[in-house]
Amino acid sequence: MSVRRTNFAALALVATVVISIPATHASAQSLSLPLDTGSLGSAGGMADVPIEDTLPELVVTPILQGLDRPWDAVQAPDGAILTGERSGGFFVRRADGSTGPVAADLTDLYAESETGLMGIALAADFEQSRTLYTCQGFQGGGVTDIRIQSWTADIGWTTLTRGPVVLDGIPTIGGRHGGCRILTAADGTLFIGTGDAAQPTVPQDPNSLGGKTLHINTDGTPAAGNPNPDSPVYSLGHRNVQGLAQQPGTGRIYSVEHGTTWDDEVNLLEAGGNYGYKPDLIPGIYDERVPMTSQILVPGAIPATWRSGNSTLATSGGAFVTGSGWGSWNGALVMAALKTKQLVFLRLADDGQSATAQTFGLQDQYGRLRSVTPLSDGSLLVTTDSSGTGQVLRVTPQG
């Protein structure tokens, strides 16, 4: 086994950001903000985590091709694999190998910028109920938002029929920072990761559903254990959560979050936790020069489990890999990365609060990678984020 460390220059322990305030907000002033980079996370940046070149060979099999930015993919108990294009439209590969579109009413889909048809999750009782959920933009009747929509799939995977809207009111303005991942937890409840709609006060506003992780029952009511029993908000202070994963054996829930120009993050979620994003230093201005997590701006903010450091990877979906085929990476967290076009594997410490090793796969082979979904046989479904040539891939370790 070879172990190496990356050798990037360390960040200064104390940095100062000087922000000029426009005249409309203050006269000839500047805001000098000391940022203690040591307070940004208990784990060091990516450069501080050892790299192990021990990932098994990955065998990649295309499942669906020719798609427009497929955002997520799930496999049903009958073996069918379903995906959705961000611009609208469902596609399936059935257990018999046949493929094709799945009819669904998406006439009110709001697909703009980063928002559209996004996360997909099967209900815990899908085998009996045939129910699944999507997180999608909506526009109609003078309302534009992001919502969780339920669907019922027919046996032959030819049609999805709309069920009730489970949750609405997740903000979107222009489609930027739309989130939006759905995780069906082991107890059947739903966790939802949302974006802050690029609005300055949203991440820290407990009354907004943006910039949060949400925890709900399948009827849309707040799940037990939320800090406010009348609210779906589970945690706050997030920028743009696009990955959620539950660790087998511990039940811990992790979020994967896009950074600004630095610090993509993995966060170990706690009910009522504040993860420290506060981009409203100047009233009315969405200022992304603030840290992703700062205990100065947000006293008591929870440090990240892992952060990318001074360059982002554009991390998106996340999942835990299981099975002997993964060798020493069995049980690791894997993330899809858009900008660096790779899978990122993290081995987490026993307490779950830091990463002890990392490795990478599929670098620059399939373009931007959007989501990762674990399958029962230990393989992964991976979606690629490209227009017209997007794919759903099955990735199998040869351990």
Legacy VTK file of the C-alpha trace (Angstrom):
# vtk DataFile Version 3.0
C-alpha trace
ASCII
DATASET POLYDATA
POINTS 399 float
0.000 0.000 0.000
1.424 3.384 -0.940
0.482 6.444 1.048
1.308 9.991 0.013
0.369 13.483 1.062
-0.318 16.355 -1.253
2.103 19.223 -0.772
0.099 22.427 -1.132
1.129 25.599 0.646
-0.599 25.874 3.987
-3.144 28.618 4.487
-2.171 31.337 6.938
-3.676 30.824 10.353
-5.223 34.252 10.281
-6.417 36.000 7.133
-8.097 39.348 6.710
-10.797 39.984 4.150
-11.488 43.610 3.304
-14.859 44.215 1.730
-15.718 47.580 0.254
-19.279 48.560 1.049
-21.126 50.212 -1.837
-22.068 53.846 -1.277
-25.735 52.874 -1.254
-25.122 50.942 1.943
-22.448 53.005 3.696
-20.396 56.075 3.003
-16.685 55.592 2.298
-16.361 52.673 4.671
-14.812 49.255 4.515
-15.431 46.173 6.573
-12.289 44.479 7.831
-13.170 40.940 8.863
-10.545 38.725 10.557
-11.058 35.130 9.534
-9.358 32.522 11.686
-8.990 29.682 9.185
-8.353 27.323 12.059
-11.981 27.795 13.066
-13.378 26.707 9.729
-13.326 23.002 10.446
-12.007 20.415 12.860
-10.636 18.511 9.904
-7.927 20.097 7.809
-8.444 20.865 4.190
-8.042 18.302 1.451
-4.257 18.793 1.433
-4.037 17.486 4.998
-5.733 14.137 4.322
-3.412 11.302 3.208
-3.999 9.840 -0.256
-3.921 6.047 -0.586
-3.511 4.565 -4.053
-5.393 1.400 -3.114
-8.705 1.790 -4.903
-9.655 -1.406 -6.774
-10.081 -1.347 -10.540
-13.456 0.091 -11.507
-15.468 -1.530 -14.287
-17.926 0.876 -15.923
-21.046 -0.252 -17.790
-23.328 2.288 -19.531
-26.955 1.822 -18.482
-28.679 4.775 -20.186
-27.164 7.218 -22.686
-28.020 10.305 -24.721
-29.598 12.184 -21.810
-29.786 15.888 -20.979
-28.073 16.359 -17.611
-29.463 13.383 -15.686
-29.480 14.549 -12.067
-30.158 11.362 -10.112
-30.823 7.647 -10.596
-32.439 4.931 -8.488
-32.882 1.171 -8.835
-36.246 -0.349 -7.906
-36.579 -3.766 -6.236
-37.638 -5.263 -9.600
-34.297 -4.197 -11.109
-35.574 -1.226 -13.127
-33.290 1.823 -13.133
-34.997 5.218 -13.318
-33.420 8.593 -14.033
-34.645 12.087 -14.815
-33.298 14.872 -17.011
-32.927 18.213 -15.264
-34.744 19.905 -18.150
-37.646 17.461 -17.758
-38.402 13.857 -18.632
-38.012 10.436 -17.017
-36.187 7.489 -18.589
-35.936 3.869 -17.512
-33.949 0.731 -18.125
-36.152 -2.199 -17.178
-34.959 -5.483 -15.774
-35.366 -7.131 -19.202
-32.933 -4.615 -20.722
-35.531 -2.551 -22.564
-35.183 1.206 -22.279
-37.305 4.246 -23.015
-39.124 7.307 -21.706
-41.597 7.117 -18.855
-44.673 9.312 -19.347
-45.288 11.878 -16.589
-47.007 15.226 -16.267
-44.205 17.786 -15.993
-46.093 20.688 -17.552
-45.466 22.901 -14.501
-41.770 22.051 -14.170
-39.588 25.096 -13.523
-36.267 24.321 -15.222
-33.975 27.326 -15.043
-30.246 27.662 -14.358
-29.368 24.989 -11.734
-32.983 24.068 -10.948
-35.310 21.596 -12.674
-36.031 17.898 -12.166
-33.443 17.016 -9.534
-33.354 14.425 -6.745
-35.231 11.106 -6.939
-35.875 8.673 -4.080
-37.957 5.525 -3.706
-40.316 5.210 -0.780
-39.165 2.674 1.807
-42.268 0.599 0.995
-41.914 1.003 -2.789
-42.348 -2.717 -3.431
-45.887 -2.481 -2.062
-46.846 1.149 -2.747
-44.940 1.836 -6.009
-44.380 5.356 -4.609
-41.373 7.510 -5.354
-40.458 11.145 -4.736
-38.809 13.872 -6.765
-37.433 17.252 -5.815
-38.279 19.647 -8.640
-38.842 23.234 -9.574
-42.453 24.329 -9.906
-44.073 27.279 -11.630
-47.804 27.891 -11.802
-50.608 30.035 -10.464
-48.223 32.879 -9.745
-45.988 30.660 -7.584
-42.404 29.628 -8.308
-40.719 27.335 -5.816
-39.056 23.959 -5.341
-41.142 21.135 -3.968
-41.204 17.442 -3.167
-43.642 15.656 -5.473
-44.868 12.089 -4.997
-45.481 9.715 -7.906
-46.829 6.204 -8.446
-45.068 3.993 -10.995
-47.022 1.405 -12.976
-45.752 -2.190 -13.023
-44.387 -1.924 -16.551
-42.536 1.361 -15.970
-44.390 3.163 -18.743
-46.110 5.888 -16.680
-45.623 7.878 -13.489
-48.873 9.210 -12.058
-48.809 12.262 -9.834
-49.657 11.859 -6.182
-49.856 14.572 -3.520
-47.273 17.335 -3.204
-45.406 16.309 -0.063
-43.695 19.638 0.666
-43.577 22.997 -1.089
-42.127 26.433 -0.395
-38.428 25.710 -0.882
-37.234 29.032 -2.347
-35.823 29.609 -5.810
-35.039 32.867 -7.577
-33.681 32.472 -11.078
-32.855 28.825 -10.390
-29.456 29.326 -8.762
-28.532 27.143 -5.772
-31.580 24.892 -6.016
-30.165 21.917 -4.106
-31.870 19.414 -4.082
-31.208 15.883 -2.838
-33.687 13.449 -1.264
-32.584 10.624 1.029
-34.943 7.896 2.220
-33.635 7.126 5.694
-33.581 3.652 7.204
-36.736 4.474 9.200
-38.637 5.517 6.057
-38.565 9.252 6.721
-37.153 11.696 4.172
-34.142 13.974 4.492
-33.908 16.790 1.940
-30.892 18.966 1.181
-31.710 22.432 -0.162
-29.875 25.403 -1.639
-30.046 28.974 -0.417
-31.400 30.400 -3.705
-28.391 32.770 -3.646
-30.217 34.996 -1.149
-28.216 36.612 1.665
-30.396 35.952 4.716
-31.770 32.536 3.741
-29.111 30.191 5.224
-29.512 31.606 8.755
-33.284 32.177 8.620
-35.007 29.364 10.557
-38.292 30.230 8.861
-36.944 29.627 5.345
-36.619 26.139 3.869
-33.610 27.216 1.787
-30.008 26.604 2.830
-31.135 23.796 5.112
-31.429 20.105 5.578
-35.045 19.153 6.152
-36.461 16.042 7.834
-40.058 15.056 7.154
-42.449 12.157 7.230
-43.778 10.959 3.890
-46.958 12.988 4.390
-44.880 16.163 4.660
-45.216 16.644 8.411
-42.052 17.361 10.430
-40.272 14.200 11.510
-39.693 13.397 15.167
-36.515 14.890 16.559
-36.505 18.143 14.612
-35.412 21.063 16.825
-38.762 22.779 16.259
-41.475 20.097 16.226
-43.627 22.316 14.014
-40.952 22.829 11.340
-39.333 20.507 8.775
-35.958 22.239 9.347
-33.351 19.810 10.700
-30.189 21.922 10.319
-29.348 25.366 8.968
-26.445 27.492 7.761
-25.895 25.653 4.482
-25.090 27.082 1.047
-26.103 24.408 -1.469
-26.590 20.836 -0.273
-26.524 18.406 -3.217
-25.588 15.183 -1.470
-27.038 13.221 1.454
-25.948 9.809 2.684
-26.685 7.608 5.708
-23.761 5.617 7.062
-24.526 1.900 7.444
-24.142 0.639 10.991
-24.202 4.047 12.666
-27.225 5.776 11.144
-25.220 9.003 10.863
-26.442 11.390 8.171
-23.884 13.323 6.123
-24.407 16.191 3.711
-22.222 17.048 0.717
-22.161 20.748 -0.019
-20.906 22.995 -2.826
-18.387 25.592 -1.748
-17.911 29.098 -3.105
-14.411 29.492 -4.524
-13.047 27.333 -1.716
-14.202 24.733 0.764
-16.619 22.213 -0.577
-17.748 20.429 2.568
-18.866 17.141 4.047
-20.894 17.751 7.204
-21.995 15.303 9.892
-25.542 16.487 10.510
-26.986 17.147 13.949
-30.562 18.116 14.731
-30.557 21.871 15.279
-26.975 22.202 14.064
-25.800 25.432 12.435
-23.123 24.902 9.768
-21.985 28.483 9.643
-22.710 29.990 6.222
-23.717 33.650 6.617
-23.361 35.629 3.363
-25.163 38.800 4.518
-22.374 40.948 5.931
-23.725 43.877 3.916
-27.500 44.262 4.146
-29.190 43.140 0.946
-25.977 41.857 -0.682
-25.274 38.161 -1.240
-21.548 38.131 -0.519
-19.885 34.794 -1.218
-16.466 35.916 -0.010
-17.348 34.784 3.494
-16.142 31.341 4.645
-18.374 28.332 4.201
-18.128 27.743 7.952
-16.997 30.409 10.407
-17.279 30.315 14.156
-16.547 34.053 14.108
-19.529 34.998 11.972
-21.711 32.279 13.508
-20.638 31.472 17.074
-21.125 27.794 17.759
-21.080 26.798 14.086
-20.308 23.105 13.660
-16.979 22.431 11.911
-16.942 20.414 8.702
-15.979 16.743 8.699
-13.986 17.347 5.501
-13.373 20.383 3.350
-11.666 20.768 0.015
-9.508 23.683 1.121
-8.512 26.553 -1.118
-9.810 25.031 -4.356
-13.222 23.476 -4.909
-14.019 20.189 -6.626
-17.730 21.062 -7.034
-18.857 18.071 -4.989
-22.410 16.878 -5.582
-23.957 13.496 -4.762
-22.715 11.315 -1.926
-23.142 7.675 -0.849
-21.456 4.980 1.223
-19.901 2.041 -0.610
-20.210 -1.436 0.856
-18.924 -4.876 -0.010
-15.657 -6.793 -0.048
-15.019 -5.735 -3.648
-14.050 -2.287 -2.377
-11.195 -3.742 -0.348
-9.836 -1.253 2.184
-12.408 1.289 0.984
-15.381 -0.809 2.103
-17.547 1.571 4.128
-16.059 4.748 2.646
-18.028 7.816 1.652
-17.892 8.453 -2.097
-18.739 11.785 -3.700
-19.340 12.820 -7.304
-17.335 15.857 -8.407
-18.411 18.112 -11.251
-15.463 20.452 -11.758
-12.715 17.871 -11.284
-14.654 15.127 -13.141
-13.961 12.310 -10.703
-15.185 10.221 -7.812
-13.739 11.156 -4.418
-13.548 8.461 -1.732
-13.144 9.370 1.951
-12.389 6.960 4.762
-13.893 8.466 7.901
-12.635 8.275 11.455
-14.449 6.022 13.911
-16.169 9.009 15.499
-17.297 10.190 12.052
-15.968 13.708 12.542
-12.967 13.718 10.220
-11.483 11.964 7.191
-8.405 9.780 7.667
-7.654 8.928 4.024
-8.831 9.736 0.511
-8.511 8.406 -3.009
-9.970 9.111 -6.447
-11.513 7.241 -9.360
-12.676 7.790 -12.953
-10.645 10.988 -13.268
-11.361 12.790 -16.567
-12.943 9.701 -18.126
-16.671 10.527 -18.216
-16.882 14.277 -17.774
-18.710 16.003 -14.940
-20.116 13.540 -12.410
-23.375 14.529 -10.712
-24.711 11.740 -8.485
-23.781 8.426 -6.890
-26.328 5.835 -5.748
-25.351 2.617 -3.928
-26.839 -0.671 -5.129
-27.422 -3.797 -3.083
-24.673 -5.744 -4.900
-22.053 -3.180 -3.865
-21.874 -1.364 -7.190
-22.778 2.287 -7.808
-25.018 4.150 -10.199
-23.279 7.322 -11.376
-24.858 10.044 -13.511
-22.851 12.334 -15.782
-23.745 15.990 -16.133
-23.684 16.840 -19.822
-26.235 18.129 -22.290
-27.449 15.552 -24.803
-24.692 13.062 -24.014
-25.400 12.460 -20.328
-25.260 8.896 -19.059
-26.227 6.642 -16.201
-23.298 4.333 -15.481
-22.943 1.251 -13.308
-19.571 1.283 -11.574
-18.419 -2.056 -10.136
-15.229 -2.613 -8.108
-13.017 -5.521 -9.035
-11.533 -6.237 -5.621
LINES 1 400
399 0 1 2 3 4 5 6 7 8 9 10 11 12 13 14 15 16 17 18 19 20 21 22 23 24 25 26 27 28 29 30 31 32 33 34 35 36 37 38 39 40 41 42 43 44 45 46 47 48 49 50 51 52 53 54 55 56 57 58 59 60 61 62 63 64 65 66 67 68 69 70 71 72 73 74 75 76 77 78 79 80 81 82 83 84 85 86 87 88 89 90 91 92 93 94 95 96 97 98 99 100 101 102 103 104 105 106 107 108 109 110 111 112 113 114 115 116 117 118 119 120 121 122 123 124 125 126 127 128 129 130 131 132 133 134 135 136 137 138 139 140 141 142 143 144 145 146 147 148 149 150 151 152 153 154 155 156 157 158 159 160 161 162 163 164 165 166 167 168 169 170 171 172 173 174 175 176 177 178 179 180 181 182 183 184 185 186 187 188 189 190 191 192 193 194 195 196 197 198 199 200 201 202 203 204 205 206 207 208 209 210 211 212 213 214 215 216 217 218 219 220 221 222 223 224 225 226 227 228 229 230 231 232 233 234 235 236 237 238 239 240 241 242 243 244 245 246 247 248 249 250 251 252 253 254 255 256 257 258 259 260 261 262 263 264 265 266 267 268 269 270 271 272 273 274 275 276 277 278 279 280 281 282 283 284 285 286 287 288 289 290 291 292 293 294 295 296 297 298 299 300 301 302 303 304 305 306 307 308 309 310 311 312 313 314 315 316 317 318 319 320 321 322 323 324 325 326 327 328 329 330 331 332 333 334 335 336 337 338 339 340 341 342 343 344 345 346 347 348 349 350 351 352 353 354 355 356 357 358 359 360 361 362 363 364 365 366 367 368 369 370 371 372 373 374 375 376 377 378 379 380 381 382 383 384 385 386 387 388 389 390 391 392 393 394 395 396 397 398
